[in-house]
Amino acid sequence: MSGAPPPRTCAGTRAPRPAVGVPPEDGGSQPVPVARRTGTRAAAGTAMDDDGPVTRATLEKDPSEVAAMFDEVAARYDLTNTVLSLGQDRGWRRAVAQALDLQPGERVLDLAAGTATSSAALARSGADVVGCDFSLGMLEVGRRARHEGVELVAGDALHLPFRDASFDAVTISFGLRNTQDIDVALAELRRVTRPGGRMVVCEFSHPTWAPFRTVYVEYLMKALPAVATRVSSDPAAYVYLAESIRAWPDQAALAGRLQQAGWGSVGWRDLTGGIVALHRATSPGPSPA
Ligand SMILES: C[S@@+](CC[C@H](N)C(=O)[O-])C[C@H]1O[C@@H](n2cnc3c(N)ncnc32)[C@H](O)[C@@H]1O
């Protein structure tokens, strides 16, 4: 495969630029990485099927590989999540909404919104939710679900297509780990949050009780890929999932990264014994120039 094809719409047809739901507010959006199959780094992390390489991002997180991998799993993403998390995902989403404490009429950004299931959980508060993601395949699944109170926008976490201080609150569920540069993503989230606004990061983390951690790592590396083979449309993506969770900073280290990015009042809460952690923070003021 040679050269990057032009961006495509959710439906997979070619278009001059990706567009889902409302356009960016200030017209200042950056090009969104093109979601496509890629065979350029087979040795670094692809599996083979009859058609050739099946997309699987590597821990280097090349943006177009990550977007392509999520395009690939989009149709069965929510089902696979619920099966692999043994139904815990719904509770984790409720905990995010609770931590954000959204009020009706507030504007909240759900970054890396995927199929917008995380956005829909926020919209129940009466807040106006903007879901943003760079996988057009994931957004298309979300668009078809027609979640009330949710707008979907194609955009890259590293170059958010929104004005400074345009959200009362921002959140990202299971997305920060997938971004190529988490410090840039955290700085962008801060830029678009009004002074005093809140952020909640929901991400897989590290169980705090050692015996449970051992069992969990076994589940991640062995059982999870095996179950994904039965449920997901792209089991190789779930090998990436397991590896990326193991490589992710623990709770205290992630809190330090939030502070370095300029977020204040940083704290966290473990869910399901630390399988997931919710980090909370507030924006102290405008980003440094
Ligand atoms: C595991 S899914 C999470 C989806 C949703 N938040 C949820 O909780 O179900 C991760 C999402 O992050 C998105 N993502 C990864 N890197 C991104 C980036 N740089 N910009 C925008 N979206 C990104 C992927 O496309 C994918 O939809």
The ligand as a MOL file (V3000), in Angstrom:
LIG
                    3D

  0  0  0     0  0            999 V3000
M  V30 BEGIN CTAB
M  V30 COUNTS 27 29 0 0 0
M  V30 BEGIN ATOM
M  V30 1 C -11.0190 2.7700 23.9990 0
M  V30 2 S -11.8290 3.9690 23.0180 0 CHG=1
M  V30 3 C -12.7870 4.8450 24.2160 0
M  V30 4 C -14.0930 5.3330 23.6920 0
M  V30 5 C -15.0600 5.9090 24.7310 0
M  V30 6 N -14.4960 7.0630 25.4060 0
M  V30 7 C -15.4650 4.8690 25.7430 0
M  V30 8 O -15.2740 5.0940 26.9380 0
M  V30 9 O -16.0100 3.8430 25.3360 0 CHG=-1
M  V30 10 C -10.5010 5.0830 22.6930 0
M  V30 11 C -10.8370 6.1260 21.6630 0
M  V30 12 O -9.7710 7.0680 21.6340 0
M  V30 13 C -9.7160 7.5830 20.3230 0
M  V30 14 N -8.4410 8.2860 20.1520 0
M  V30 15 C -7.1910 7.8190 20.3340 0
M  V30 16 N -6.2790 8.7720 20.0670 0
M  V30 17 C -6.9820 9.8800 19.6950 0
M  V30 18 C -6.6030 11.1820 19.2920 0
M  V30 19 N -5.3120 11.5570 19.1950 0
M  V30 20 N -7.5570 12.0620 18.9930 0
M  V30 21 C -8.8780 11.7140 19.0680 0
M  V30 22 N -9.2990 10.4840 19.4310 0
M  V30 23 C -8.3540 9.5700 19.7610 0
M  V30 24 C -9.8610 6.3370 19.4630 0
M  V30 25 O -10.2100 6.6410 18.1310 0
M  V30 26 C -10.9530 5.5930 20.2350 0
M  V30 27 O -12.2380 5.8560 19.7270 0
M  V30 END ATOM
M  V30 BEGIN BOND
M  V30 1 1 1 2
M  V30 2 1 2 3
M  V30 3 1 2 10
M  V30 4 1 3 4
M  V30 5 1 4 5
M  V30 6 1 5 6
M  V30 7 1 5 7
M  V30 8 2 7 8
M  V30 9 1 7 9
M  V30 10 1 10 11
M  V30 11 1 11 12
M  V30 12 1 11 26
M  V30 13 1 12 13
M  V30 14 1 13 14
M  V30 15 1 13 24
M  V30 16 1 14 15
M  V30 17 1 14 23
M  V30 18 2 15 16
M  V30 19 1 16 17
M  V30 20 1 17 18
M  V30 21 2 17 23
M  V30 22 1 18 19
M  V30 23 2 18 20
M  V30 24 1 20 21
M  V30 25 2 21 22
M  V30 26 1 22 23
M  V30 27 1 24 25
M  V30 28 1 24 26
M  V30 29 1 26 27
M  V30 END BOND
M  V30 END CTAB
M  END
